[in-house]
Amino acid sequence: MDRTVRRIATSYALLLPSLIGVGCFLLLPIAVVLWLSLHSWNLLGPMKFTGLDNWRAVLGDRQFGHSLVVTVVLTAMVVPVQTALGFGVAALLAGRGRGGTVLRVVYALPWMCAPVAVGVVWQWIFAPTGGALSALLGRRIEWLSSPVLALPGVAAVLIWMNVGYVALFFVAGIRAIPGEVLDAGALDGATGWRRTRWLLLPLLRPTMFFVLATGVLTAFQTFDTVYALTRGGPDHHTDVVAMRLYSEAFDAARPGRAAVMAVVVFAVMFVITFAQHRYFRDRTSYEY
Amino acid sequence: MKDSTRVVLGIALAVVLLIGAALWLGRDGVGSGRTMVRLRIWDQSFVSAYRASLDEFERANPDIEVRITLVPWASYARKLRLDVAGGIADDLFWTSLYEDYADSGKLVDIGQALGPEAAAGWDPFAVAQFTRGGTLWAVPQFVDGGSAIFYNRDLLERAGVDPGELTGARWSADPAADTFRPILRRLHATAPWPYNAAKDFQSIQLPYLGSAGAVLQRDERFAFANPQGDIAFEYLVRLIADGLSPSAADTNNSGDFAENAFLQGKMALFQSGSFNLATVAQNAGFRWGLALIPQGPKGRISANNSIAVAGNAASPHPEATRRVLAWLGSAAGNRYLGVDGATIPAVVAEQQVYRDYWARHGVDVTPFFEVLRDGWISGGGGPGFPAALEAMDPILAEMFLGRLPVASALQRAQDAGDRALDR
C-alpha cells in the first residue's frame, strides 16, 4: 500500500471513534429533530408529513414568544448576579489555604444537588403557610404564586445554586495569574477596588467569557428547578422556554412542534454565544 | 507485551465485561422456559397486594412469571406514552385515561380476549368508563367510590357541631338556603381552616359541578362554562376568599396541603376519596369519622373514578397476557386489592371485603357508596384530555387565587381545553 494512502487510512481509523460519537450523538439527533419538525405525530398514531406547518404554528404562537421573553428576562436576572457574586466569593477565597478549600466545597454544594431536589426544598422555604421564609420574616408572602415575585424567586434559587460553581472557575483563574504581576501592581498602588478593576478583571477575561457563555447557555436551558418550583405558573409568569418545549412534546404530545421550538432555541443560543465570543475575541488577551 | 497492547486488551476486556453485565441485567427469564409478563403500576402501596395475587396465579400457571414494574405517578403518563411509541411498554399497564391508546389500536379488546360475559361481574361505573365505541378496552381493577367528608370529631365537638348536621348540610348560592357555610363558620372558631375548597379535580371540582347541575363534558367537548358552573365555582372561590378554606397560594401547587392540614388537626373537614382512607386511618392522631358531602341545588353528586389494567396490543406474549388479564379480572385475583382495605375491588362481589376490613377497624365506609345514589358526574375523557387538563390548569389556578372572575375564567379554561382537544 502506498505510504500516503496508508497514512490517510490510519488518520481516518484514528478519527473513527470520534466520528462515530459525533455522528450518533450529535448529527443524528439534529437530523431527527429537523425531520420531526416537518411531521405531525401524537406519539401513538401514524406520522404524517406536514411540511412547514409546525414552523408556521410555532413562529406564530404568542405563548412561545412569551416563553422566550421570560427566558431572556430570567437569564438577564441570573447571569450578571451569579457572575458578580461568584467573582466576589472567589476574590475572598482565592488567597486562603486549607480553610479556603473547605469553603469552596461548601459554596459549590448547591450546584452538586439535584435541581429537582433543590426545587422541592425551596418550594417549602417559599411556602406562604408553614414556609421557612414566612416564619423568618414574620409575615406571609406568596412568593411563588405572585406574578411579580415568582420569576425573581426562581432566579434567586438559580443564583444560589450556581454561585459556588462560578466561584470555582474564578478561583482557578485568579490562581493562574502569576504572583509577580499582582505584586508589581501592588507596588504601583493597585490595591482594593483598583486591583480588581485594573488587574483582576482584565486578566480574568478568558474566565469571564467562559463563565458568561456557559451561564447564558445554562440559564436558557433551565427546566428542572422551574418544574419543581412553579411548573411555569402563576399564569405562565415563569413559563421558560424549556418548560414550554417539554409541555409541547409530552403534555400536548406534539413532538413536531417541540422540535421546531428546539431548533429556534438553539438558533437563539448560538447567536448569543457567537456575539459573546466576538466581543471577547476583540479584546486584549494576556500571556504571562 | 507492549504497554499499548496492554491498554488495548484492557479496553477490549472492559467492553466485553460491560456488554456481559448489560445482557445479564437485561435478561427476561425466557431462558428459564417461563414466559415473563410485565405489569406496570404507579402506586407502591399496591405492590404487596398484587404480588400476593400474582403469586397465586403463578402457582396455578407455572409457565408464566409476572413481574411488577413501578413507575411513579408524576412521570407515569408521559413515560407510558413514550414507551408505547417506542414499542417497549410493559405487557399490561394501569390506566385511567386510555382513549388515545384505544383510538390508535394500542390496546387489547377485552371483549374479544376474555369474552363478553367477563364484564358482568365488574362495577358498571368502571365498565362504562373504559368502554369506548362499544368496546371495552381495559379490565377494571378498583373503583374510588364517591367523595366523602373526613371530619375531625374533636374539632367538631369543640365547635358544638354534631356530625349528623353534616349529613343534612346543603350548599347554595342563596344564603337563606345555604346551611353548609354556617357550619363552616362555626368550625372556624376551632380550626384555622374549616374545609378544603381547592383546585382538586376529583374530590372538589367535579362534585360541586355535578351537584350544581353542570357537567364537565358533553360529546367530548368541555361544557362547564355556564350559569351552573359559575354557581359551583363561585361558591368555592368565596369559601377561600372568606378564609373558610386555605389560600389557593398554598393549595394550587401542593396537592397534599389539605390532607396534611387535616392530619395535623388544623382542618376540620377534609373532602376526599377512598384513596386517602388508609393514610388518614394510619396517621390521624385524633378521633375522626366519615360523613356525606353536602348536597347542592341538584342533590348530592360525586365522581366515581376507576383504574383498570389494559393489555398492550403489541405484547410479544399475547396469550400469556390474556391469561393474566383474565386472572386480574376474576373474583379470586381481584379480591386481594380489597383484603387489606387498600381500595375498593372492581369485582362487585368482592367489594364487601373492603367494607368488612374497615368495619373491623371501626370505620363505616358507607358514605363513599351512598353518595352515588343521587347520580354521578363523569370525570371526562377523550383523545387529548390530559393535554386539555394541563391547558386549563393555570387559568383555574388564577381563578382560585381570586385574580380572575369566575365566569370569565371558566370560559377561558373551557376554550383552552377545547383548543387542546382540537390539536
Contacts between the chains, C-beta under 8 A, distances in Angstrom:
chain1	res1	chain2	res2	distance
A	42	B	100	6.8
A	42	B	104	7.7
A	43	B	81	5.2
A	43	B	82	6.7
A	43	B	84	7.5
A	43	B	85	4.1
A	44	B	81	6.9
A	44	B	84	6.3
A	44	B	85	6.3
A	44	B	100	5.5
A	44	B	101	6.3
A	44	B	103	8.0
A	44	B	104	3.9
A	44	B	106	6.0
A	45	B	103	7.6
A	45	B	104	4.7
A	123	B	253	6.9
A	123	B	254	7.7
A	127	B	250	6.9
A	127	B	254	7.4
A	128	B	247	6.7
A	128	B	249	5.0
A	128	B	250	6.0
A	129	B	246	7.0
A	129	B	247	7.1
A	129	B	250	4.8
A	129	B	257	7.8
A	142	B	247	7.4
A	142	B	249	4.1
A	144	B	249	7.8
A	144	B	253	6.5
A	145	B	248	7.2
A	145	B	249	4.1
A	145	B	252	6.3
A	145	B	253	7.3
A	145	B	397	7.9
A	145	B	401	6.1
A	230	B	253	7.1
A	231	B	253	7.2
A	232	B	394	7.3
A	233	B	252	7.4
A	233	B	253	7.3
A	233	B	394	5.4
A	233	B	397	6.0
A	234	B	252	7.8
A	234	B	394	7.2
A	234	B	397	6.4
A	234	B	398	6.6
A	234	B	401	7.0
A	235	B	394	5.4
A	235	B	395	7.6
A	235	B	397	7.3
A	235	B	398	5.1
A	235	B	403	7.7
A	236	B	394	6.2
A	247	B	390	6.7
A	250	B	78	4.4
A	250	B	81	7.3
A	250	B	82	7.7
A	251	B	78	7.9
A	251	B	386	6.8
A	251	B	387	5.3
A	251	B	390	4.4
A	252	B	384	7.9
A	252	B	387	4.5
A	252	B	390	7.5
A	252	B	391	8.0
A	252	B	420	6.7
A	252	B	423	6.2
A	253	B	81	6.5
A	253	B	100	7.6
A	253	B	384	7.8
A	253	B	387	6.5
A	254	B	423	6.6
